[in-house]
Amino acid sequence: MAAKPEDKAEENGKPAKPTGTPVIRKLVVAEEDPRDRLMNRQVPAWVISGLIHVLLIGTFILFDQLTKKDSQAKGKLEPPTSTKIDEKVEKEPDLTNPDLGLDSDLAAAVEVEKEAEFNVEAPVVEGEASGLPNHDKEFASQTANLGSFSDSLNVAGSLNSGTEGNVVQGFGGAGGSMAMPGLQGRSGATKEKLLKGGGGNGETEAAVARALAWIARQQNLGTGFWEYDGNAKSHRVAATGMCILPFLAAGETHKSGKKYKETVGKGLKYLLSVMKPDGELSSNMYAHGIATVALCEAAGMTRDSPLKEAARKAVDYIIRAQAGNGSWGYTKNTEGDTSIVGWQIQALKSARLAEIPVPQKTFDQAAAFLESVSTESGSLYGYRTKGAGHRLTAVGLLCRQYMGWTPRNGALARGVEWMWTKFPVSPKDFDMYYIYYATQVVHFFDGPAWHRDWNPAMQKTLLPLQITEKTPGANKADIGSWPKDNGNGHIGDQCGKLGTTALACLTLEVYYRHLPLYKRDDGGLANLEK
């Protein structure tokens, strides 16, 4: 039987040649038109991609909800479980970059067009005097829409844990309509109006935002305190109070704030944790006064009853600590000086703004001390005896303003003119202690002295000195801060760049930190009180 072609073996080492007729086999495959081919190739990828995106979105939503719940839980102001304050905690990464619109209020403020380089006068409405119309109170009064109160706060010291607090739900207190009178200029349209009318602008607000970001990064996240980087490193109460104040001025509280709510809350918790039953925050009256200002402002902005009670105790301590001559010394009941008096008067004024009672007798005695160290009929001030130091004059005049002096007072007018002509703010003499006090004095005084002279010079001094991304050779960790000042050790040597930065930030927030203390009349300063 003949072999089939496919069965033949190789011959002579070569493949056998095929024989016979070739067979053609037809391969049958399913035919598809172009549309089917496209769908068959692409649909599986669409399905897989869609499933992946659905899973990712679901994961993000779940994470966001869990984060919000955790943030709300952390927002409650409760004393730390431990008062151990020596350990350093790694800084939170979300505070490393300045946010030029840290909240809705600041965002609006940043958009304000920059005023003219020399804004001689504030915006004027024809027939309307500058300041608050029809105002005859000792501090600015606005109508607050009071609602129902409900919240709780655990406070260290003699306050009971779980005390019911008067915090307005839904508002939280950011210096807006729910803040006490005099502290309502820190948010919303009022803040924007005060910023623009006072000569602030986008550059000043950007500097504030950078400073707040830097200050927040310096906080000990474990216990909430701040620590000076100068010789006064041990005065954590003073540093914490001083660093809380710029956040409060920007409308950030422990109850409201998109970025620094937790920062402020931790700082306040630290102050409450060190408060003694008699209201003492520190045996050093400098530190006690500074921290009391922070407690009073936070209580006034949020109407937080337990916090207000803690602030009241701190205020009562100041009242009891006053010396017989009306001053305050480094420790309670000792005679002191104008500088220490300055912080106590600021605290007592903040107390009244928060509707915490302060006896008029306390202010009267302080006024008697200021009279004893003043010259030129109350225009200039000394340390413990009659004198004429420019720093102490700024302190003394601010105290006088807080106790009732208006631009009609001739001594105040002469003091403002003396400061500006003899000791104008200048980068050649970067003295943050003087700039902080004098800026408030001239701002409250208002008029051409502020708009034409002081405010432009203050901005030209502070803004270029702040360390920014554009500063040659700047260390990234220092961006947002000011170098310690060279004002003869009053701030730089003792408080370092932390203290300098906190006071510089407060100075640039002067436009809205406090509402005007009084209304200037249409006649300006033509008829001064004798």
Secondary structure, 3 states (H helix, E strand, C coil): CCCCHHHCCCECCECCCCCCCCCCCCCCCCCCCHHHHHHHHHHHHHHHHHHHHHHHHHHHHHHHHHHHHHHHHHCCCCCCCCCCCCCCCCCCHHHCCCCCCCCHHHHHHHCCCCCCCCCCCCCCCCCCCCCCCCCCCCCCCCCCCCCCEEEEECCCCCCCCCEEEEEECCCCCCCCCCCCCCCCCCCHHHHHHHHHHHCCCHHHHHHHHHHHHHHHHCCCCCCCCCCCCCCCCCCHHHHHHHHHHHHHHCCCCCCCCCCCHHHHHHHHHHHHHHCCCCCCCCCCHHHHHHHHHHHHHHHHHHCCHHHHHHHHHHHHHHHHHCCCCCCCCCCCCCCCCHHHHHHHHHHHHHHHHCCCCCCHHHHHHHHHHHHHCEEHHHCEECCCCCCCCHHHHHHHHHHHHHCCCCCCEHHHHHHHHHHHHHCCCCHHHCCHHHHHHHHHHHHHHCCHHHHHHHHHHHHHHHHHHCCCCCCCCCCHHHCCCCCCCCCCCCCHHHHHHHHHHHHHHHHHCHHHHCCCCCCCCCCCCCCCEC
